Amino acid sequence: MSQARMVQIEQNILSKNDQYAAANRNWFAEHGILALNLVSSPGSGKTSLLTRTISDLKSELELSVIEGDQQTANDAERIRETGVKALQINTGKGCHLDAHMVGHALESLHPDDGSVLFIENVGNLVCPAAFDLGEAHKVAILSVTEGEDKPIKYPDMFHAADLILMNKIDLLGYLDFDVEKCIAYAQRVNPGIKVLQVSATTGEGMESWYRWVKATQQLAVIGT
Amino acid sequence: MSQARMVQIEQNILSKNDQYAAANRNWFAEHGILALNLVSSPGSGKTSLLTRTISDLKSELELSVIEGDQQTANDAERIRETGVKALQINTGKGCHLDAHMVGHALESLHPDDGSVLFIENVGNLVCPAAFDLGEAHKVAILSVTEGEDKPIKYPDMFHAADLILMNKIDLLGYLDFDVEKCIAYAQRVNPGIKVLQVSATTGEGMESWYRWVKATQQLAVIGT
Protein backbone atom coordinates (compact mmCIF):
# COMPACT_ATOMS: atom_id res chain seq x y z
CA MET A 1 0.00 0.00 0.00
CA SER A 2 1.34 3.49 -0.79
CA GLN A 3 2.21 5.74 2.12
CA ALA A 4 -0.30 8.36 0.92
CA ARG A 5 -3.04 5.72 0.98
CA MET A 6 -2.06 4.63 4.50
CA VAL A 7 -2.17 8.24 5.72
CA GLN A 8 -5.61 8.63 4.10
CA ILE A 9 -6.89 5.50 5.86
CA GLU A 10 -5.52 6.71 9.22
CA GLN A 11 -7.23 10.09 8.75
CA ASN A 12 -10.53 8.39 7.94
CA ILE A 13 -10.28 6.20 11.05
CA LEU A 14 -9.53 9.20 13.30
CA SER A 15 -12.33 11.24 11.74
CA LYS A 16 -14.80 8.39 12.32
CA ASN A 17 -13.52 8.04 15.90
CA ASP A 18 -14.07 11.74 16.53
CA GLN A 19 -17.73 11.43 15.58
CA TYR A 20 -18.24 8.62 18.08
CA ALA A 21 -16.26 10.58 20.69
CA ALA A 22 -18.53 13.60 20.18
CA ALA A 23 -21.58 11.38 20.71
CA ASN A 24 -20.09 9.98 23.93
CA ARG A 25 -19.18 13.47 25.13
CA ASN A 26 -22.73 14.73 24.52
CA TRP A 27 -24.13 11.74 26.37
CA PHE A 28 -21.80 12.35 29.34
CA ALA A 29 -22.82 16.03 29.39
CA GLU A 30 -26.54 15.20 29.29
CA HIS A 31 -26.10 12.81 32.22
CA GLY A 32 -23.62 14.95 34.21
CA ILE A 33 -21.07 12.14 34.12
CA LEU A 34 -17.36 12.84 34.59
CA ALA A 35 -15.40 10.49 32.30
CA LEU A 36 -11.66 10.18 32.96
CA ASN A 37 -9.42 8.33 30.50
CA LEU A 38 -6.52 6.77 32.45
CA VAL A 39 -3.47 6.24 30.27
CA SER A 40 0.01 4.91 31.04
CA SER A 41 2.76 2.48 30.15
CA PRO A 42 2.22 -1.13 31.14
CA GLY A 43 3.15 -1.66 34.79
CA SER A 44 2.66 1.92 35.99
CA GLY A 45 0.41 0.64 38.77
CA LYS A 46 -2.76 1.95 37.09
CA THR A 47 -5.11 -0.80 38.28
CA SER A 48 -3.77 -0.74 41.86
CA LEU A 49 -4.15 3.02 41.90
CA LEU A 50 -7.68 2.68 40.58
CA THR A 51 -8.78 0.00 43.09
CA ARG A 52 -7.45 2.10 45.99
CA THR A 53 -9.17 5.19 44.57
CA ILE A 54 -12.46 3.34 44.31
CA SER A 55 -12.23 1.96 47.84
CA ASP A 56 -11.55 5.43 49.22
CA LEU A 57 -14.11 7.35 47.15
CA LYS A 58 -17.05 4.96 46.70
CA SER A 59 -18.82 6.21 49.82
CA GLU A 60 -18.77 9.78 48.46
CA LEU A 61 -19.23 9.36 44.71
CA GLU A 62 -21.04 6.98 42.37
CA LEU A 63 -18.32 5.20 40.40
CA SER A 64 -18.01 2.78 37.50
CA VAL A 65 -15.17 1.49 35.36
CA ILE A 66 -14.48 0.48 31.78
CA GLU A 67 -11.34 -1.67 31.59
CA GLY A 68 -9.36 -1.94 28.36
CA ASP A 69 -6.88 -4.76 27.82
CA GLN A 70 -5.78 -6.71 24.80
CA GLN A 71 -6.64 -9.99 26.56
CA THR A 72 -7.97 -11.26 29.93
CA ALA A 73 -10.71 -9.93 32.18
CA ASN A 74 -8.46 -9.95 35.25
CA ASP A 75 -8.54 -6.21 35.76
CA ALA A 76 -12.33 -5.92 35.61
CA GLU A 77 -12.54 -8.73 38.18
CA ARG A 78 -10.14 -6.83 40.48
CA ILE A 79 -12.33 -3.76 40.11
CA ARG A 80 -15.60 -5.63 40.72
CA GLU A 81 -14.17 -6.92 44.01
CA THR A 82 -14.32 -3.29 45.23
CA GLY A 83 -18.09 -3.43 44.73
CA VAL A 84 -18.47 -1.05 41.77
CA LYS A 85 -19.74 -1.79 38.26
CA ALA A 86 -16.98 -2.68 35.82
CA LEU A 87 -16.96 -3.80 32.23
CA GLN A 88 -13.98 -5.32 30.40
CA ILE A 89 -13.25 -4.53 26.76
CA ASN A 90 -10.74 -6.86 25.12
CA THR A 91 -9.17 -5.09 22.18
CA GLY A 92 -7.56 -8.27 20.79
CA LYS A 93 -4.82 -7.05 18.48
CA GLY A 94 -5.88 -3.42 19.06
CA CYS A 95 -3.45 -1.29 21.05
CA HIS A 96 -5.94 1.29 22.33
CA LEU A 97 -9.59 1.81 23.16
CA ASP A 98 -11.60 3.77 20.62
CA ALA A 99 -14.74 5.84 21.05
CA HIS A 100 -16.96 3.29 19.32
CA MET A 101 -15.96 0.54 21.78
CA VAL A 102 -16.62 2.89 24.68
CA GLY A 103 -20.04 3.84 23.27
CA HIS A 104 -21.04 0.19 23.19
CA ALA A 105 -19.67 -0.38 26.68
CA LEU A 106 -21.84 2.48 27.98
CA GLU A 107 -24.96 0.69 26.71
CA SER A 108 -24.14 -2.32 28.91
CA LEU A 109 -22.59 -0.52 31.87
CA HIS A 110 -25.27 2.17 32.36
CA PRO A 111 -23.23 4.59 34.54
CA ASP A 112 -25.49 6.59 36.85
CA ASP A 113 -26.31 10.25 36.29
CA GLY A 114 -23.82 12.47 38.12
CA SER A 115 -21.33 9.62 38.52
CA VAL A 116 -17.63 9.30 37.76
CA LEU A 117 -16.60 6.85 35.03
CA PHE A 118 -12.98 5.73 34.99
CA ILE A 119 -11.86 4.37 31.64
CA GLU A 120 -8.64 2.42 32.11
CA ASN A 121 -7.02 2.39 28.69
CA VAL A 122 -4.66 -0.25 27.31
CA GLY A 123 -1.14 0.19 28.76
CA ASN A 124 0.49 2.12 25.91
CA LEU A 125 1.93 5.62 25.82
CA VAL A 126 1.57 6.02 22.05
CA CYS A 127 -1.72 5.09 20.37
CA PRO A 128 -4.25 6.06 23.07
CA ALA A 129 -3.00 9.67 22.76
CA ALA A 130 -4.62 9.97 19.32
CA PHE A 131 -8.01 8.49 20.19
CA ASP A 132 -10.49 10.79 21.89
CA LEU A 133 -13.02 8.69 23.80
CA GLY A 134 -15.25 11.65 24.69
CA GLU A 135 -13.62 11.94 28.11
CA ALA A 136 -13.34 15.19 30.08
CA HIS A 137 -9.63 14.60 30.75
CA LYS A 138 -6.88 12.18 30.00
CA VAL A 139 -5.01 11.38 33.22
CA ALA A 140 -1.51 9.96 32.68
CA ILE A 141 -0.12 7.67 35.35
CA LEU A 142 3.68 7.75 35.28
CA SER A 143 5.63 5.51 37.61
CA VAL A 144 8.88 6.99 38.90
CA THR A 145 10.49 3.64 38.07
CA GLU A 146 10.09 4.49 34.35
CA GLY A 147 12.57 7.39 34.30
CA GLU A 148 11.96 11.13 34.10
CA ASP A 149 12.32 11.40 30.33
CA LYS A 150 8.95 9.85 29.44
CA PRO A 151 7.14 13.17 28.87
CA ILE A 152 9.61 14.21 26.16
CA LYS A 153 9.86 10.71 24.67
CA TYR A 154 6.06 10.44 24.42
CA PRO A 155 5.12 14.11 23.92
CA ASP A 156 1.78 13.41 22.22
CA MET A 157 0.47 11.64 25.30
CA PHE A 158 1.71 14.22 27.78
CA HIS A 159 0.42 16.98 25.54
CA ALA A 160 -3.01 15.33 25.45
CA ALA A 161 -3.20 14.72 29.22
CA ASP A 162 -4.36 17.35 31.72
CA LEU A 163 -3.04 15.64 34.84
CA ILE A 164 -0.10 13.39 35.67
CA LEU A 165 -0.26 11.10 38.65
CA MET A 166 3.42 10.50 39.39
CA ASN A 167 3.03 7.10 41.05
CA LYS A 168 5.19 4.88 43.27
CA ILE A 169 6.88 7.83 45.01
CA ASP A 170 7.46 5.49 47.97
CA LEU A 171 10.31 4.09 45.83
CA LEU A 172 12.04 7.45 45.20
CA GLY A 173 14.69 6.73 47.85
CA TYR A 174 15.86 3.68 45.88
CA LEU A 175 15.92 5.26 42.42
CA ASP A 176 17.87 7.85 40.48
CA PHE A 177 14.75 9.78 39.44
CA ASP A 178 14.69 13.59 39.33
CA VAL A 179 11.14 14.72 40.17
CA GLU A 180 11.73 18.37 39.25
CA LYS A 181 13.29 17.45 35.91
CA CYS A 182 10.33 15.20 35.08
CA ILE A 183 7.88 18.00 35.90
CA ALA A 184 9.92 20.44 33.78
CA TYR A 185 9.88 17.98 30.85
CA ALA A 186 6.11 17.55 31.20
CA GLN A 187 5.58 21.32 31.26
CA ARG A 188 7.79 21.68 28.18
CA VAL A 189 5.31 19.65 26.12
CA ASN A 190 2.24 20.91 27.99
CA PRO A 191 2.66 24.17 29.95
CA GLY A 192 -0.68 23.85 31.75
CA ILE A 193 -0.31 20.24 32.90
CA LYS A 194 -0.83 19.53 36.60
CA VAL A 195 1.33 16.97 38.43
CA LEU A 196 0.38 15.16 41.64
CA GLN A 197 2.91 12.92 43.38
CA VAL A 198 1.26 9.81 44.78
CA SER A 199 1.84 6.32 46.03
CA ALA A 200 -1.05 3.92 45.60
CA THR A 201 0.83 1.56 47.94
CA THR A 202 1.32 3.84 50.95
CA GLY A 203 -1.53 6.24 50.16
CA GLU A 204 0.79 9.26 50.23
CA GLY A 205 -0.55 12.11 48.10
CA MET A 206 -3.76 10.27 47.22
CA GLU A 207 -5.88 12.81 49.09
CA SER A 208 -4.88 15.52 46.54
CA TRP A 209 -5.96 13.24 43.71
CA TYR A 210 -9.30 12.64 45.43
CA ARG A 211 -9.81 16.40 45.86
CA TRP A 212 -9.03 16.82 42.15
CA VAL A 213 -11.61 14.14 41.19
CA LYS A 214 -14.27 15.66 43.44
CA ALA A 215 -13.78 19.24 42.19
CA THR A 216 -13.67 18.02 38.58
CA GLN A 217 -16.86 16.02 39.12
CA GLN A 218 -18.55 19.21 40.29
CA LEU A 219 -17.56 20.80 36.97
CA ALA A 220 -19.06 17.89 35.02
CA VAL A 221 -22.57 18.57 36.29
CA ILE A 222 -22.46 22.26 35.26
CA GLY A 223 -23.81 23.40 31.89
CA THR A 224 -23.50 21.92 28.41
CA MET B 1 11.25 42.92 5.44
CA SER B 2 11.07 39.41 3.95
CA GLN B 3 8.19 37.17 4.96
CA ALA B 4 10.62 34.57 6.34
CA ARG B 5 12.18 37.23 8.55
CA MET B 6 8.75 38.35 9.78
CA VAL B 7 7.82 34.76 10.65
CA GLN B 8 11.12 34.38 12.51
CA ILE B 9 10.46 37.54 14.53
CA GLU B 10 6.95 36.37 15.39
CA GLN B 11 8.29 33.01 16.56
CA ASN B 12 10.90 34.73 18.74
CA ILE B 13 8.24 36.95 20.33
CA LEU B 14 5.98 33.99 21.07
CA SER B 15 8.87 31.95 22.46
CA LYS B 16 9.86 34.82 24.75
CA ASN B 17 6.22 35.20 25.82
CA ASP B 18 6.01 31.50 26.66
CA GLN B 19 8.94 31.82 29.08
CA TYR B 20 7.22 34.66 30.93
CA ALA B 21 3.94 32.72 30.87
CA ALA B 22 5.67 29.71 32.44
CA ALA B 23 7.04 31.95 35.21
CA ASN B 24 3.56 33.38 35.86
CA ARG B 25 2.03 29.89 35.87
CA ASN B 26 4.60 28.65 38.39
CA TRP B 27 3.93 31.65 40.58
CA PHE B 28 0.17 31.06 40.43
CA ALA B 29 0.71 27.39 41.34
CA GLU B 30 2.96 28.24 44.30
CA HIS B 31 0.35 30.63 45.63
CA GLY B 32 -2.73 28.53 44.80
CA ILE B 33 -4.14 31.32 42.64
CA LEU B 34 -6.70 30.62 39.93
CA ALA B 35 -5.98 32.93 36.97
CA LEU B 36 -8.69 33.24 34.31
CA ASN B 37 -8.01 35.07 31.05
CA LEU B 38 -11.27 36.63 29.83
CA VAL B 39 -11.29 37.14 26.08
CA SER B 40 -13.94 38.45 23.71
CA SER B 41 -14.83 40.87 20.94
CA PRO B 42 -15.31 44.48 21.93
CA GLY B 43 -18.79 45.03 23.31
CA SER B 44 -19.50 41.48 24.45
CA GLY B 45 -20.43 42.78 27.89
CA LYS B 46 -17.22 41.49 29.48
CA THR B 47 -16.78 44.24 32.05
CA SER B 48 -20.45 44.22 33.06
CA LEU B 49 -20.29 40.45 33.44
CA LEU B 50 -17.15 40.80 35.52
CA THR B 51 -18.53 43.49 37.84
CA ARG B 52 -21.67 41.43 38.49
CA THR B 53 -19.52 38.32 39.09
CA ILE B 54 -17.37 40.19 41.59
CA SER B 55 -20.35 41.60 43.46
CA ASP B 56 -21.90 38.15 43.73
CA LEU B 57 -18.72 36.21 44.61
CA LYS B 58 -16.64 38.59 46.70
CA SER B 59 -18.12 37.38 49.99
CA GLU B 60 -17.07 33.80 49.17
CA LEU B 61 -13.76 34.19 47.34
CA GLU B 62 -10.81 36.57 47.41
CA LEU B 63 -10.79 38.30 44.03
CA SER B 64 -8.60 40.69 42.07
CA VAL B 65 -8.52 41.96 38.49
CA ILE B 66 -6.04 42.94 35.82
CA GLU B 67 -7.71 45.08 33.15
CA GLY B 68 -6.25 45.29 29.67
CA ASP B 69 -7.24 48.09 27.32
CA GLN B 70 -5.43 50.03 24.64
CA GLN B 71 -6.32 53.32 26.36
CA THR B 72 -8.26 54.62 29.38
CA ALA B 73 -8.49 53.33 32.94
CA ASN B 74 -12.31 53.39 32.91
CA ASP B 75 -12.68 49.64 33.31
CA ALA B 76 -10.33 49.35 36.31
CA GLU B 77 -12.29 52.18 37.92
CA ARG B 78 -15.57 50.31 37.35
CA ILE B 79 -14.01 47.24 38.95
CA ARG B 80 -12.58 49.14 41.94
CA GLU B 81 -16.08 50.46 42.69
CA THR B 82 -17.00 46.85 43.57
CA GLY B 83 -14.38 46.99 46.33
CA VAL B 84 -11.77 44.57 44.91
CA LYS B 85 -8.19 45.28 43.89
CA ALA B 86 -7.82 46.14 40.19
CA LEU B 87 -4.92 47.24 38.07
CA GLN B 88 -5.18 48.70 34.58
CA ILE B 89 -2.66 47.89 31.85
CA ASN B 90 -2.80 50.18 28.84
CA THR B 91 -1.32 48.38 25.86
CA GLY B 92 -1.12 51.53 23.73
CA LYS B 93 -0.85 50.29 20.16
CA GLY B 94 -0.77 46.65 21.38
CA CYS B 95 -3.80 44.55 20.58
CA HIS B 96 -3.40 41.99 23.39
CA LEU B 97 -1.93 41.49 26.83
CA ASP B 98 1.30 39.51 26.98
CA ALA B 99 2.77 37.46 29.80
CA HIS B 100 5.50 40.00 30.56
CA MET B 101 2.94 42.76 31.17
CA VAL B 102 0.96 40.45 33.43
CA GLY B 103 4.10 39.49 35.38
CA HIS B 104 4.78 43.17 36.11
CA ALA B 105 1.14 43.75 37.06
CA LEU B 106 1.35 40.92 39.59
CA GLU B 107 4.21 42.70 41.36
CA SER B 108 1.97 45.73 41.96
CA LEU B 109 -1.35 43.96 42.46
CA HIS B 110 -0.20 41.28 44.95
CA PRO B 111 -3.16 38.88 44.58
CA ASP B 112 -3.73 36.91 47.79
CA ASP B 113 -2.81 33.25 48.14
CA GLY B 114 -5.77 31.04 47.22
CA SER B 115 -7.53 33.89 45.42
CA VAL B 116 -9.08 34.18 41.96
CA LEU B 117 -7.46 36.59 39.50
CA PHE B 118 -9.55 37.70 36.54
CA ILE B 119 -7.48 39.04 33.65
CA GLU B 120 -9.73 40.99 31.30
CA ASN B 121 -7.91 40.97 28.00
CA VAL B 122 -8.16 43.60 25.25
CA GLY B 123 -11.40 43.15 23.27
CA ASN B 124 -10.05 41.20 20.29
CA LEU B 125 -10.88 37.69 19.09
CA VAL B 126 -7.60 37.24 17.20
CA CYS B 127 -4.30 38.17 18.84
CA PRO B 128 -5.00 37.23 22.50
CA ALA B 129 -5.51 33.61 21.33
CA ALA B 130 -1.77 33.27 20.64
CA PHE B 131 -0.49 34.80 23.88
CA ASP B 132 -0.43 32.52 26.90
CA LEU B 133 -0.47 34.66 30.06
CA GLY B 134 0.09 31.70 32.40
CA GLU B 135 -3.64 31.45 33.09
CA ALA B 136 -5.41 28.20 34.04
CA HIS B 137 -8.12 28.79 31.43
CA LYS B 138 -9.13 31.19 28.73
CA VAL B 139 -12.82 32.02 29.10
CA ALA B 140 -14.43 33.41 25.94
CA ILE B 141 -17.38 35.73 26.36
CA LEU B 142 -19.55 35.65 23.25
CA SER B 143 -22.57 37.90 23.02
CA VAL B 144 -25.53 36.43 21.17
CA THR B 145 -25.76 39.77 19.35
CA GLU B 146 -22.54 38.87 17.49
CA GLY B 147 -23.98 35.96 15.49
CA GLU B 148 -23.49 32.24 15.89
CA ASP B 149 -20.65 31.93 13.39
CA LYS B 150 -17.93 33.48 15.58
CA PRO B 151 -16.43 30.15 16.73
CA ILE B 152 -15.70 29.09 13.15
CA LYS B 153 -14.61 32.57 12.05
CA TYR B 154 -12.17 32.84 14.99
CA PRO B 155 -11.24 29.18 15.46
CA ASP B 156 -7.89 29.85 17.18
CA MET B 157 -9.62 31.66 20.01
CA PHE B 158 -12.37 29.09 20.49
CA HIS B 159 -9.82 26.31 20.26
CA ALA B 160 -7.72 27.97 22.96
CA ALA B 161 -10.65 28.62 25.32
CA ASP B 162 -12.03 26.02 27.75
CA LEU B 163 -15.32 27.76 28.49
CA ILE B 164 -17.70 30.00 26.58
CA LEU B 165 -19.99 32.34 28.43
CA MET B 166 -22.75 32.95 25.91
CA ASN B 167 -23.84 36.35 27.15
CA LYS B 168 -26.89 38.59 26.68
CA ILE B 169 -29.30 35.65 26.37
CA ASP B 170 -32.02 38.01 27.61
CA LEU B 171 -31.94 39.39 24.04
CA LEU B 172 -32.48 36.04 22.29
CA GLY B 173 -36.17 36.76 21.71
CA TYR B 174 -35.25 39.78 19.57
CA LEU B 175 -32.50 38.17 17.52
CA ASP B 176 -32.09 35.57 14.82
CA PHE B 177 -29.43 33.63 16.76
CA ASP B 178 -29.34 29.82 16.77
CA VAL B 179 -27.95 28.71 20.13
CA GLU B 180 -27.57 25.04 19.14
CA LYS B 181 -25.78 25.93 15.91
CA CYS B 182 -23.36 28.18 17.81
CA ILE B 183 -22.59 25.38 20.30
CA ALA B 184 -22.08 22.91 17.42
CA TYR B 185 -19.68 25.35 15.72
CA ALA B 186 -17.73 25.78 18.97
CA GLN B 187 -17.51 22.02 19.45
CA ARG B 188 -16.31 21.63 15.87
CA VAL B 189 -13.17 23.65 16.65
CA ASN B 190 -12.90 22.41 20.25
CA PRO B 191 -14.76 19.18 21.08
CA GLY B 192 -14.24 19.52 24.85
CA ILE B 193 -15.38 23.14 25.21
CA LYS B 194 -18.07 23.89 27.78
CA VAL B 195 -20.79 26.45 27.09
CA LEU B 196 -22.82 28.31 29.71
CA GLN B 197 -25.70 30.55 28.67
CA VAL B 198 -25.84 33.68 30.80
CA SER B 199 -27.17 37.18 31.04
CA ALA B 200 -25.11 39.57 33.10
CA THR B 201 -28.08 41.96 32.93
CA THR B 202 -30.84 39.73 34.32
CA GLY B 203 -28.54 37.31 36.19
CA GLU B 204 -29.98 34.28 34.36
CA GLY B 205 -27.48 31.41 34.23
CA MET B 206 -24.87 33.24 36.29
CA GLU B 207 -25.16 30.72 39.12
CA SER B 208 -23.70 28.00 36.86
CA TRP B 209 -20.74 30.27 36.04
CA TYR B 210 -20.18 30.88 39.75
CA ARG B 211 -20.25 27.12 40.45
CA TRP B 212 -17.71 26.65 37.65
CA VAL B 213 -15.42 29.34 39.14
CA LYS B 214 -15.68 27.85 42.63
CA ALA B 215 -14.97 24.26 41.53
CA THR B 216 -12.11 25.46 39.31
CA GLN B 217 -10.67 27.47 42.20
CA GLN B 218 -10.64 24.29 44.29
CA LEU B 219 -8.54 22.66 41.56
CA ALA B 220 -6.07 25.57 41.61
CA VAL B 221 -5.04 24.93 45.20
CA ILE B 222 -4.29 21.23 44.55
CA GLY B 223 -0.76 20.10 43.68
CA THR B 224 1.86 21.54 41.34
Interface residues (C-beta under 8 A of the other chain):
Chain A: D18 A21 A22 R25 D132 A136 I183 Q187 P191 G192 K194 V195 L196 Q197 S208 R211 W212 A215 T216 Q218 L219 I222 G223 T224
Chain B: D18 A21 A22 R25 D132 A136 I183 Q187 P191 G192 K194 V195 L196 Q197 S208 R211 W212 A215 T216 Q218 L219 I222 G223 T224
